[in-house]
Amino acid sequence: MIDRLNDLLKGAGLFVRGGFHVVPADDMPLLSDGGTAVSVLLIGNAGGDMWEAFEAQADRQRRNPLDSWLRPEIERVAAEVDAMPVFPNDGPPFVPVQDWAARAEPVYRSPIGIMIHPEFGLWHVYRAALLFRDRIELPPRLAAPSPCDTCVKKPCLTVCPADAFRPDSFDARACSSHVESAAGINCRERGCLARRACPVGRDYLYEQDQQAFHTTAMLAAVKSGYGLD
């Protein structure tokens, strides 16, 4: 199943990020027929493959062009393998995609809140989960530790010009105010300076246009109040 999914997803620059089997304690959404899921596979991207596919295929004039392009791609693949897709941004209630990710593969919350992967660093995203009514054969979860545990300098915590990263929170307003200012051109055009400071996964660093696109999306989310009190 995983090989088949990767073949179906590769045209969009996506791949299976891992999976897990559902246990009774999971607060799992019901399937469209009212049944319960037995297996979950996470779909995502790393590096620039998805961005290249997006630039070649998507209509950039549409509202939320990335989501508008990705959702039908993932829904099409889900239908081919008889799975129900769920998306992190659908809600409330929102599915706990970061908790699911930690069960599927060795990812850990970094000091700046983004999930870090031992190979991809901070340059990856989970785009959807596929829920299956059947038990899918899964490879064992790799037992790799968090790269942050052995990172002594932790440059991600010292380079933010807006001092937006706090021990237990992220000051989105401080970040967006700086990014939109004249002094914020570095972050605005090249992406989050704290994220770029991480030494892990440098081979997967987003290119400048991709960085700028996501920064613009972040600013729009902050202005709309998404994720703020």
Secondary structure in CASP SS format (residue, H / E / C, confidence):
PFRMAT SS
TARGET T0000
AUTHOR 0000-0000-0000
METHOD secondary structure of the structure
MODEL  1
M C 1.00
I H 1.00
D H 1.00
R H 1.00
L H 1.00
N H 1.00
D H 1.00
L H 1.00
L H 1.00
K H 1.00
G H 1.00
A H 1.00
G C 1.00
L C 1.00
F E 1.00
V E 1.00
R E 1.00
G E 1.00
G E 1.00
F E 1.00
H E 1.00
V C 1.00
V C 1.00
P C 1.00
A C 1.00
D C 1.00
D C 1.00
M C 1.00
P C 1.00
L C 1.00
L C 1.00
S C 1.00
D C 1.00
G C 1.00
G C 1.00
T C 1.00
A C 1.00
V C 1.00
S E 1.00
V E 1.00
L E 1.00
L E 1.00
I E 1.00
G E 1.00
N E 1.00
A E 1.00
G C 1.00
G C 1.00
D H 1.00
M H 1.00
W H 1.00
E H 1.00
A H 1.00
F H 1.00
E H 1.00
A H 1.00
Q H 1.00
A C 1.00
D C 1.00
R C 1.00
Q C 1.00
R C 1.00
R C 1.00
N C 1.00
P H 1.00
L H 1.00
D H 1.00
S H 1.00
W H 1.00
L H 1.00
R H 1.00
P H 1.00
E H 1.00
I H 1.00
E H 1.00
R H 1.00
V H 1.00
A H 1.00
A H 1.00
E H 1.00
V C 1.00
D C 1.00
A C 1.00
M E 1.00
P E 1.00
V E 1.00
F C 1.00
P C 1.00
N C 1.00
D C 1.00
G C 1.00
P C 1.00
P C 1.00
F C 1.00
V C 1.00
P C 1.00
V H 1.00
Q H 1.00
D H 1.00
W H 1.00
A H 1.00
A H 1.00
R H 1.00
A H 1.00
E C 1.00
P C 1.00
V C 1.00
Y E 1.00
R E 1.00
S C 1.00
P C 1.00
I C 1.00
G C 1.00
I C 1.00
M E 1.00
I E 1.00
H E 1.00
P C 1.00
E C 1.00
F C 1.00
G E 1.00
L C 1.00
W C 1.00
H E 1.00
V E 1.00
Y E 1.00
R E 1.00
A E 1.00
A E 1.00
L E 1.00
L E 1.00
F E 1.00
R C 1.00
D C 1.00
R C 1.00
I C 1.00
E C 1.00
L C 1.00
P C 1.00
P C 1.00
R C 1.00
L C 1.00
A C 1.00
A C 1.00
P C 1.00
S C 1.00
P H 1.00
C H 1.00
D H 1.00
T H 1.00
C C 1.00
V C 1.00
K C 1.00
K C 1.00
P H 1.00
C H 1.00
L H 1.00
T C 1.00
V C 1.00
C C 1.00
P C 1.00
A C 1.00
D C 1.00
A C 1.00
F E 1.00
R E 1.00
P C 1.00
D C 1.00
S E 1.00
F E 1.00
D C 1.00
A H 1.00
R H 1.00
A H 1.00
C H 1.00
S H 1.00
S H 1.00
H H 1.00
V H 1.00
E H 1.00
S C 1.00
A H 1.00
A H 1.00
G H 1.00
I H 1.00
N H 1.00
C H 1.00
R H 1.00
E H 1.00
R H 1.00
G C 1.00
C C 1.00
L H 1.00
A H 1.00
R H 1.00
R H 1.00
A H 1.00
C C 1.00
P C 1.00
V C 1.00
G C 1.00
R H 1.00
D H 1.00
Y H 1.00
L C 1.00
Y C 1.00
E C 1.00
Q H 1.00
D H 1.00
Q H 1.00
Q H 1.00
A H 1.00
F H 1.00
H H 1.00
T H 1.00
T H 1.00
A H 1.00
M H 1.00
L H 1.00
A H 1.00
A H 1.00
V H 1.00
K H 1.00
S C 1.00
G C 1.00
Y C 1.00
G C 1.00
L C 1.00
D C 1.00
END
